[in-house]
Amino acid sequence: MAAPSAEERGRLYSLQDEIASKVVLEDRFSEEVVAGVDQAFIRREDGREMVVSGAVAFDSSLRPISKSWAILETTFPYLPGLLSFREGPAALEALRRLETRPTILFVDGCGVNHPRRAGLASSIGVTLDLPTVGVSKNVLCGTFDPPSAVGDASPLVFEGEGVGYVLLSKKRCRPIVVAPGTGVSVESALDLARRYLRDHKLPEPCFAAHQQANEVKRKILSGEISF
């Protein structure tokens, strides 16, 4: 699929600026229903690409209470900084299908640690009016001092502002990047990520959503699920 023109990019940047203007970096969440959402991709034989989104919701004791998924054809290419236009529609649909509305949502993607302060976590959070935390595997923007010990976190600074943390979450793994999407402060985003770590590199809601998306992908490829 073709990359957007300069004019179209300008329109998309304006949309991101609008999202960023609605981001709130204050704690407006509860942990009554904690959820995660993540995406996987399928390349069809006809060349079309599909995005599978998986969502999982937990109660306050991390007992799964609802799962959902959605699959849509991708209409936007992979472009750093514009992930929300590629993955956002499927993620929003999967979240709307959850039987229980989250009170805090972990998103596989950036939050305010984004060139226009409007990563996927911020976009989803503002669109659905949900507090969100972004968890990503790579630094999209900003500088940091690498953490040296498991559990350590280093501030991620972009344009003189702390926009998140780089957290060494597991031994022999690369650090993860944690940042607020909206409705969560920078410090609380880190606290939430740490508290929901179990045996995996990612916080448990992120890991469960990753597993859900890939399980649905497996079933689609095996013919167990048709669409």
MIDOKOL-701056 format. One record per residue (C-alpha): residue number from 1; x, y negated, z negated. Coordinates in steps of 0.25 Angstrom, whole numbers, plus 5000, padded with zeros to 4 digits. Each point is the difference from the previous one (the first is absolute). Layout:
<sekols>
<sekol NUM <X Y Z>>,
...
</sekols>
This chain:
<sekols>
<sekol 1 <5000 5000 5000>>,
<sekol 2 <5005 4986 5003>>,
<sekol 3 <5006 4991 4990>>,
<sekol 4 <4991 4988 4997>>,
<sekol 5 <5003 4987 5008>>,
<sekol 6 <5006 4988 4993>>,
<sekol 7 <4986 4993 5000>>,
<sekol 8 <4995 5013 4993>>,
<sekol 9 <5011 5001 4990>>,
<sekol 10 <4997 4985 4996>>,
<sekol 11 <4985 5004 4998>>,
<sekol 12 <5004 5012 4991>>,
<sekol 13 <5010 4992 4992>>,
<sekol 14 <4989 4990 4998>>,
<sekol 15 <4991 5011 4994>>,
<sekol 16 <5011 5005 4991>>,
<sekol 17 <5002 4986 4995>>,
<sekol 18 <4985 5000 4997>>,
<sekol 19 <5002 5013 4992>>,
<sekol 20 <5012 4994 4993>>,
<sekol 21 <4992 4988 4996>>,
<sekol 22 <4990 5009 4993>>,
<sekol 23 <5010 5008 4992>>,
<sekol 24 <5000 4999 4985>>,
<sekol 25 <5012 5004 4992>>,
<sekol 26 <4993 5001 4987>>,
<sekol 27 <4995 5013 4993>>,
<sekol 28 <4986 5002 5004>>,
<sekol 29 <5000 5016 4999>>,
<sekol 30 <4996 5011 4991>>,
<sekol 31 <5004 5014 5000>>,
<sekol 32 <4987 5007 5000>>,
<sekol 33 <5001 5005 5014>>,
<sekol 34 <5014 5001 5006>>,
<sekol 35 <5001 5003 5014>>,
<sekol 36 <5010 5001 5012>>,
<sekol 37 <4999 4999 5015>>,
<sekol 38 <5010 5005 5010>>,
<sekol 39 <5001 5002 5015>>,
<sekol 40 <5005 5011 5010>>,
<sekol 41 <5000 5000 5015>>,
<sekol 42 <4996 5010 5011>>,
<sekol 43 <5005 4999 5015>>,
<sekol 44 <4989 5007 5008>>,
<sekol 45 <5003 5008 5013>>,
<sekol 46 <4994 4989 5008>>,
<sekol 47 <5010 4990 4994>>,
<sekol 48 <4990 4993 4991>>,
<sekol 49 <5005 4997 4986>>,
<sekol 50 <4991 5002 4988>>,
<sekol 51 <5002 4995 4986>>,
<sekol 52 <4995 5009 4988>>,
<sekol 53 <4998 4993 4987>>,
<sekol 54 <4998 5007 4987>>,
<sekol 55 <4995 4995 4987>>,
<sekol 56 <5000 5006 4986>>,
<sekol 57 <4993 4994 4987>>,
<sekol 58 <5003 5004 4986>>,
<sekol 59 <4994 4997 4987>>,
<sekol 60 <5009 4994 4989>>,
<sekol 61 <5006 5013 4996>>,
<sekol 62 <5004 5003 5014>>,
<sekol 63 <4990 5010 5003>>,
<sekol 64 <4996 5000 5015>>,
<sekol 65 <4985 4995 5001>>,
<sekol 66 <4999 4997 5015>>,
<sekol 67 <5007 5002 5013>>,
<sekol 68 <4997 4995 5014>>,
<sekol 69 <5006 4998 5014>>,
<sekol 70 <4998 4993 5013>>,
<sekol 71 <5006 5002 5014>>,
<sekol 72 <5000 4989 5010>>,
<sekol 73 <5008 4998 5013>>,
<sekol 74 <5011 4990 4999>>,
<sekol 75 <4998 4987 5007>>,
<sekol 76 <5013 4993 4996>>,
<sekol 77 <5015 5004 5002>>,
<sekol 78 <5009 5001 4988>>,
<sekol 79 <5006 4986 4997>>,
<sekol 80 <5007 4997 4987>>,
<sekol 81 <4992 4990 4993>>,
<sekol 82 <4987 5003 5007>>,
<sekol 83 <4997 5014 4994>>,
<sekol 84 <4987 4995 4995>>,
<sekol 85 <4994 4999 5014>>,
<sekol 86 <5005 5014 5003>>,
<sekol 87 <4996 5008 4988>>,
<sekol 88 <4990 4991 4993>>,
<sekol 89 <4988 5004 5007>>,
<sekol 90 <5001 5015 4997>>,
<sekol 91 <5004 4997 4985>>,
<sekol 92 <4988 4991 4998>>,
<sekol 93 <4991 5010 5006>>,
<sekol 94 <5006 5011 4991>>,
<sekol 95 <4998 4991 4987>>,
<sekol 96 <4986 4997 5004>>,
<sekol 97 <4997 5015 5000>>,
<sekol 98 <5005 5002 4986>>,
<sekol 99 <4988 5004 4991>>,
<sekol 100 <5006 4991 4989>>,
<sekol 101 <5005 4986 5002>>,
<sekol 102 <5015 4998 4995>>,
<sekol 103 <5003 4990 4989>>,
<sekol 104 <5015 5001 5004>>,
<sekol 105 <5005 5005 5013>>,
<sekol 106 <5014 5004 5004>>,
<sekol 107 <5003 4998 5015>>,
<sekol 108 <5011 5006 5008>>,
<sekol 109 <5005 4987 5006>>,
<sekol 110 <5005 4986 4996>>,
<sekol 111 <4992 4990 4992>>,
<sekol 112 <5006 4986 4998>>,
<sekol 113 <5014 5005 5003>>,
<sekol 114 <4997 4996 5014>>,
<sekol 115 <5005 4988 5009>>,
<sekol 116 <4986 4994 5000>>,
<sekol 117 <4996 5006 4986>>,
<sekol 118 <4989 5008 5006>>,
<sekol 119 <5005 5015 5001>>,
<sekol 120 <4990 5011 5002>>,
<sekol 121 <4997 5001 4985>>,
<sekol 122 <4997 4985 4999>>,
<sekol 123 <4991 5001 5013>>,
<sekol 124 <4992 5012 4994>>,
<sekol 125 <4999 4994 4987>>,
<sekol 126 <4995 4987 5005>>,
<sekol 127 <4990 5006 5010>>,
<sekol 128 <4994 5010 4990>>,
<sekol 129 <5002 4990 4988>>,
<sekol 130 <5008 5011 4993>>,
<sekol 131 <5012 4999 4991>>,
<sekol 132 <5012 5006 5007>>,
<sekol 133 <5014 5004 4999>>,
<sekol 134 <5009 5002 5012>>,
<sekol 135 <5010 5012 5000>>,
<sekol 136 <5010 5001 5011>>,
<sekol 137 <5012 5007 5004>>,
<sekol 138 <5008 4989 5006>>,
<sekol 139 <5003 4985 4998>>,
<sekol 140 <4993 4992 5010>>,
<sekol 141 <5005 4987 4995>>,
<sekol 142 <5008 4994 4988>>,
<sekol 143 <5013 5004 4993>>,
<sekol 144 <5003 5008 4987>>,
<sekol 145 <5011 5007 4992>>,
<sekol 146 <4998 5015 5002>>,
<sekol 147 <4996 5007 4987>>,
<sekol 148 <5010 5010 4995>>,
<sekol 149 <4992 5009 4990>>,
<sekol 150 <4987 5007 5001>>,
<sekol 151 <4989 4991 4995>>,
<sekol 152 <5008 4987 5002>>,
<sekol 153 <4993 4989 5009>>,
<sekol 154 <5007 4988 5006>>,
<sekol 155 <4992 4988 5004>>,
<sekol 156 <4997 4998 5015>>,
<sekol 157 <5002 4985 5003>>,
<sekol 158 <4995 4994 5013>>,
<sekol 159 <5001 4985 5003>>,
<sekol 160 <5004 4997 4985>>,
<sekol 161 <4987 5008 4995>>,
<sekol 162 <4999 5013 4993>>,
<sekol 163 <4991 5008 5009>>,
<sekol 164 <5002 5014 4994>>,
<sekol 165 <5010 5010 4995>>,
<sekol 166 <5009 5011 5005>>,
<sekol 167 <4998 5012 4991>>,
<sekol 168 <5009 5012 5000>>,
<sekol 169 <4988 5010 4997>>,
<sekol 170 <5007 5013 5001>>,
<sekol 171 <5014 5006 5000>>,
<sekol 172 <5006 5003 5013>>,
<sekol 173 <4990 4992 5007>>,
<sekol 174 <5000 4986 5007>>,
<sekol 175 <4993 4989 4992>>,
<sekol 176 <4986 4996 5002>>,
<sekol 177 <4995 4985 5002>>,
<sekol 178 <4989 4996 4991>>,
<sekol 179 <4992 4987 5001>>,
<sekol 180 <4986 4994 4997>>,
<sekol 181 <4990 5000 5011>>,
<sekol 182 <4990 4991 4993>>,
<sekol 183 <4993 5000 4987>>,
<sekol 184 <5013 5005 4993>>,
<sekol 185 <5012 4992 4995>>,
<sekol 186 <5014 5004 5004>>,
<sekol 187 <5004 5005 4987>>,
<sekol 188 <4987 5008 4999>>,
<sekol 189 <5002 5007 5013>>,
<sekol 190 <5014 5005 4995>>,
<sekol 191 <4993 5005 4987>>,
<sekol 192 <4989 5007 5008>>,
<sekol 193 <5010 5007 5009>>,
<sekol 194 <5008 5005 4989>>,
<sekol 195 <4989 5005 4991>>,
<sekol 196 <4994 5008 5012>>,
<sekol 197 <5013 5007 5003>>,
<sekol 198 <4999 5015 4998>>,
<sekol 199 <5009 5010 5007>>,
<sekol 200 <5001 4993 5013>>,
<sekol 201 <5007 4988 5006>>,
<sekol 202 <4987 4993 5002>>,
<sekol 203 <4990 4996 4990>>,
<sekol 204 <4990 5011 4999>>,
<sekol 205 <4988 4993 5007>>,
<sekol 206 <5010 4997 5012>>,
<sekol 207 <5005 5014 5000>>,
<sekol 208 <4985 5006 4999>>,
<sekol 209 <4996 4991 5012>>,
<sekol 210 <5012 5004 5008>>,
<sekol 211 <4996 5015 4998>>,
<sekol 212 <4986 4997 5003>>,
<sekol 213 <5003 4993 5013>>,
<sekol 214 <5010 5011 5004>>,
<sekol 215 <4990 5011 4996>>,
<sekol 216 <4989 4994 5009>>,
<sekol 217 <5010 4999 5011>>,
<sekol 218 <5004 5014 4999>>,
<sekol 219 <4986 5005 5001>>,
<sekol 220 <4997 4991 5012>>,
<sekol 221 <5012 5006 5007>>,
<sekol 222 <4996 5014 4996>>,
<sekol 223 <4986 4998 5005>>,
<sekol 224 <4994 5001 4986>>,
<sekol 225 <4995 4986 5002>>,
<sekol 226 <4994 4994 5013>>,
<sekol 227 <4998 4986 5003>>,
</sekols>
